[in-house]
Amino acid sequence: MDSIDARLLDLLQQGLPLIARPFADLAGRLGSDVISRIERLKSDGIIRQIGAIFDSAALGYKSALVAFRVDGPVVDAVADIVSAHPGVSHCYSREADYNVWFTITGAPGGDPGTEVQALAASAGAGDYLVLPALKVFKIGVFLPMSDWSRPSEHQPAPSRPEPAELSERDRAAIRALQSDLPLVDRPFVELASRAGMTESELLDLARGYLERGLMRRFAAVLRHHRAGYAANAMVCWRVEPGRVDEVGRALASDCSVSHCYERPASAKWPYPLYTMVHARSAEELDASIARLAAIAASEHIVLRTVKEYKKSRVPYFTGE
């Protein structure tokens, strides 16, 4: 990977322009052909996908972070059962008493809690946590790959919009936009054809989704380890109720944090704040967590990833 690759990856993560020839725009900014570079970066496993990153809640979907407490010998079997569920997008084993963690998303009108109960029964998990997001302070993985990117450029997420009223035309556009972008000069032509509309119609809709907050960005998602970020952990913070907003905003402003949420606390799991922290090495991860601990000034628990079982995008409106 050279310096142009690194800057290209930064630009792709921040978002492609929603225009007819986005790759030509990037090529002009970088002074280099980008399609062949992207093909190589995908072949090398660094780029997972390029497509629309939607706000699930804004589309009417409900999601929750869930943790099962299961015996060590059956962790793999339980994680396999969980990962097979179509509504589960992420599933990991982590270093904690609650050792199988996953994210589950339910379609509009559905109830993730009901799905979790069924999964717990089939997996034999008698003790579990269901942790929907109460407030989002930051969402969006950005892995700086070049000196061109500056941490101060990445701001916490804005307030989430209310669920939108979507037409069948919108649903068709969303189904197309969430798929992997073809690596051709005018990639939105193919996506528009799948949605049964013209290129300009699809792009107009996409720009509208971005402006309304339904789409967070149209961007590349990288594979962390392949991109050089080998260490990550979820850190749960035991912050007093009156300090949650203040501490959440402060933690979200740190460049090592990709996600920061407030979730329900309880007597058996008394942590209202959650951060995902990414680093290039275990030593860098420890330093980042120490820096965050000084900011939060509260008890916390570090849940390092033991094994990744599933990591995928939530498919929207695919059952229609």
C-alpha positions in Angstrom: 0.0 0.0 0.0 1.4 3.4 -1.0 0.5 6.9 0.1 -2.1 7.3 -2.6 -3.8 4.0 -1.5 -3.8 5.3 2.1 -5.4 8.6 1.1 -7.9 6.9 -1.1 -9.0 4.7 1.8 -9.5 7.8 3.9 -11.6 9.4 1.2 -13.6 6.3 0.6 -14.4 6.0 4.3 -15.5 9.6 4.6 -17.9 9.2 1.7 -18.1 9.0 -2.1 -19.7 12.0 -3.9 -23.2 11.1 -5.0 -22.7 12.0 -8.6 -22.7 10.0 -11.9 -18.9 9.5 -12.0 -17.7 9.4 -8.4 -14.5 7.5 -9.3 -13.5 10.1 -11.8 -14.0 12.7 -9.2 -11.7 10.8 -6.8 -9.1 10.2 -9.5 -9.0 14.0 -10.2 -8.4 14.7 -6.6 -5.7 12.1 -6.2 -4.1 12.4 -9.6 -4.3 8.6 -10.1 -6.7 6.0 -11.5 -8.7 4.7 -8.6 -10.8 1.9 -9.9 -7.8 -0.4 -10.4 -6.6 0.6 -6.9 -9.9 -0.2 -5.3 -10.1 -3.6 -7.2 -6.7 -4.4 -5.7 -7.6 -3.2 -2.2 -10.8 -5.3 -2.3 -8.8 -8.3 -3.6 -6.4 -7.9 -0.7 -9.3 -8.0 1.7 -8.8 -4.4 3.0 -12.1 -3.0 1.6 -15.1 -5.0 2.6 -17.8 -3.1 0.6 -18.7 0.3 -0.8 -22.3 1.3 -0.4 -24.9 3.3 1.5 -24.7 3.2 5.3 -28.2 3.9 6.5 -29.5 4.8 9.9 -31.6 1.7 10.9 -33.8 3.7 13.3 -34.6 6.3 10.6 -35.8 3.5 8.3 -38.1 2.2 11.0 -35.9 -0.7 12.1 -35.4 -1.5 15.8 -32.1 -2.9 17.1 -30.4 -3.9 20.3 -27.1 -5.0 21.6 -27.5 -8.4 23.3 -25.2 -10.4 25.6 -25.6 -14.1 26.6 -24.0 -15.7 29.6 -23.1 -19.3 28.5 -20.6 -21.9 29.7 -17.2 -21.7 28.1 -17.3 -25.1 26.3 -20.5 -24.2 24.4 -19.5 -20.6 23.3 -18.8 -21.6 19.7 -22.0 -23.6 19.4 -24.1 -20.8 20.9 -22.4 -18.2 18.7 -23.1 -20.3 15.6 -26.8 -20.5 16.5 -26.9 -16.7 17.0 -25.0 -15.9 13.9 -27.4 -18.0 11.7 -30.2 -15.6 12.6 -30.8 -13.2 9.6 -31.3 -10.2 11.9 -27.9 -10.6 13.5 -25.3 -8.4 11.9 -22.4 -8.8 14.4 -21.5 -11.6 16.8 -18.4 -11.9 19.0 -17.2 -13.8 22.0 -15.7 -11.4 24.6 -13.8 -11.6 27.8 -16.6 -11.2 30.3 -19.1 -13.2 32.3 -21.5 -12.3 29.6 -19.4 -13.8 26.9 -21.5 -13.9 23.6 -22.3 -10.4 22.3 -24.3 -9.6 19.2 -26.4 -7.0 17.5 -29.9 -7.9 16.4 -32.1 -5.7 14.2 -35.8 -6.2 13.5 -37.8 -5.0 10.5 -40.4 -2.3 11.0 -43.2 -3.6 13.1 -41.1 -6.3 14.6 -39.8 -6.7 18.1 -36.1 -7.6 18.6 -36.9 -8.6 22.2 -39.1 -11.5 21.0 -36.4 -12.7 18.7 -33.9 -12.6 21.5 -36.1 -14.7 23.7 -36.4 -17.3 21.0 -32.7 -17.3 20.4 -31.9 -17.6 24.1 -34.2 -20.6 24.4 -32.7 -22.4 21.3 -29.2 -21.6 22.5 -29.8 -22.5 26.1 -28.9 -19.1 27.5 -30.7 -18.6 30.7 -29.2 -15.3 31.6 -28.9 -12.5 29.1 -28.9 -8.7 28.6 -31.0 -6.8 26.1 -29.5 -3.3 25.6 -31.2 -1.0 23.1 -29.5 2.4 22.5 -31.1 5.1 24.5 -28.8 7.9 23.1 -26.2 7.9 20.4 -23.2 10.1 21.0 -21.1 8.8 18.1 -21.5 6.2 15.4 -19.3 5.4 12.5 -16.0 3.6 12.1 -13.2 5.7 10.6 -9.8 4.1 10.5 -7.2 6.8 9.6 -4.9 5.4 7.0 -2.9 8.5 6.0 -1.5 11.7 7.5 -4.0 13.6 5.4 -6.8 12.8 7.9 -7.0 14.8 11.1 -8.9 13.5 14.2 -10.6 16.9 14.6 -12.5 16.4 11.4 -14.6 13.5 12.8 -17.5 14.8 14.8 -20.1 13.0 17.0 -23.3 11.9 15.2 -26.1 14.4 14.9 -29.5 13.6 16.5 -31.3 10.8 14.8 -34.4 11.6 12.8 -37.8 10.1 13.5 -38.7 7.0 11.3 -39.5 8.2 7.8 -42.5 7.4 5.8 -41.2 5.4 2.9 -42.8 4.6 -0.4 -42.2 1.4 -2.4 -40.0 3.5 -4.7 -37.9 4.5 -1.7 -37.6 0.9 -0.6 -36.5 -0.1 -4.1 -33.8 2.6 -4.0 -32.7 1.6 -0.6 -32.3 -2.0 -1.6 -30.2 -1.0 -4.5 -28.1 1.6 -2.7 -27.1 -0.8 0.1 -25.5 -3.3 -2.3 -21.8 -3.2 -3.2 -21.0 -0.4 -5.7 -19.9 -1.8 -9.1 -16.4 -0.7 -10.0 -17.2 0.9 -13.4 -17.1 4.5 -14.6 -20.9 5.1 -14.0 -21.7 2.7 -11.2 -25.1 4.1 -10.3 -26.5 3.1 -13.7 -26.5 -0.5 -12.7 -27.9 0.2 -9.2 -30.7 2.3 -10.8 -31.6 -0.4 -13.2 -32.1 -2.8 -10.2 -34.4 -0.2 -8.6 -36.4 0.3 -11.8 -35.4 3.9 -12.3 -32.9 6.2 -14.0 -29.5 7.0 -12.8 -30.5 10.7 -12.1 -33.6 9.6 -10.2 -31.6 7.3 -8.0 -28.9 9.9 -7.3 -31.6 12.5 -6.4 -33.1 10.1 -4.0 -29.7 9.2 -2.5 -28.8 12.8 -1.9 -32.2 13.4 -0.3 -31.6 10.5 2.1 -28.3 12.0 3.1 -29.8 15.4 3.7 -32.6 14.0 5.8 -30.3 11.8 7.9 -31.7 8.5 6.6 -28.3 7.7 5.1 -25.3 8.6 7.2 -22.9 8.4 4.3 -22.2 6.5 1.1 -18.8 5.0 1.9 -16.4 2.1 2.1 -16.3 -0.2 5.0 -12.8 -1.7 5.8 -11.8 -4.9 7.4 -10.0 -3.7 10.6 -7.3 -6.3 10.8 -6.4 -6.1 7.1 -6.3 -2.4 7.3 -3.7 -2.6 10.2 -6.1 -2.1 13.1 -5.5 -5.4 14.9 -6.7 -4.4 18.4 -10.2 -3.4 19.5 -12.4 -3.6 22.6 -15.8 -2.6 23.9 -15.4 -0.6 27.1 -18.4 -0.2 29.4 -18.4 2.7 31.8 -20.2 2.9 35.2 -21.1 6.5 35.1 -23.5 8.2 37.5 -26.8 9.1 35.8 -26.2 12.9 36.1 -22.8 12.6 34.3 -23.9 10.4 31.3 -24.3 13.2 28.8 -21.2 15.0 29.8 -19.0 11.9 29.8 -20.6 10.5 26.7 -19.8 13.7 24.7 -16.3 13.7 26.0 -15.6 10.1 25.1 -17.2 10.5 21.7 -14.8 13.3 20.9 -11.7 11.0 21.1 -10.4 9.8 17.8 -9.9 6.2 18.9 -13.7 5.8 19.6 -15.9 4.8 16.7 -19.1 4.2 18.6 -20.5 5.7 21.8 -23.9 4.9 23.2 -26.0 5.2 26.3 -27.8 2.0 27.1 -30.0 0.8 30.0 -28.1 0.0 33.2 -29.3 -2.5 35.8 -28.2 -4.0 39.1 -26.7 -7.0 37.3 -24.9 -4.9 34.7 -24.5 -1.3 36.0 -22.9 0.3 32.9 -24.9 3.0 31.0 -22.1 4.1 28.6 -20.5 1.9 25.9 -17.6 2.8 23.6 -15.9 0.8 20.8 -12.2 1.6 20.7 -9.9 0.7 17.8 -6.1 0.7 17.7 -3.2 -0.7 15.6 -1.7 -2.7 18.5 -2.5 -3.9 22.0 -0.2 -1.3 23.4 -1.9 1.5 21.5 -5.3 0.1 22.6 -4.2 0.1 26.3 -3.0 3.7 26.0 -6.3 4.8 24.4 -8.3 3.2 27.1 -6.2 4.8 29.8 -6.7 8.2 28.2 -10.5 7.6 28.1 -10.5 6.4 31.7 -8.9 9.7 32.7 -11.7 11.5 30.9 -14.5 9.4 32.3 -13.1 9.2 35.9 -15.4 6.2 36.5 -15.2 2.5 37.0 -15.2 0.6 33.7 -14.8 -2.9 32.3 -12.8 -3.8 29.1 -14.4 -6.5 26.9 -11.8 -7.5 24.4 -12.8 -9.5 21.4 -11.9 -13.2 21.7 -13.4 -14.3 18.4 -15.4 -12.8 15.6 -18.2 -15.1 14.4 -20.2 -12.7 12.1 -19.8 -9.2 10.8 -22.1 -8.0 8.0 -24.4 -5.2 7.0 -28.1 -5.1 8.0 -30.1 -5.9 4.8 -33.0 -3.5 4.6 -36.4 -4.4 2.9 -34.9 -7.5 1.3 -37.9 -9.7 2.2 -40.3 -7.7 0.1 
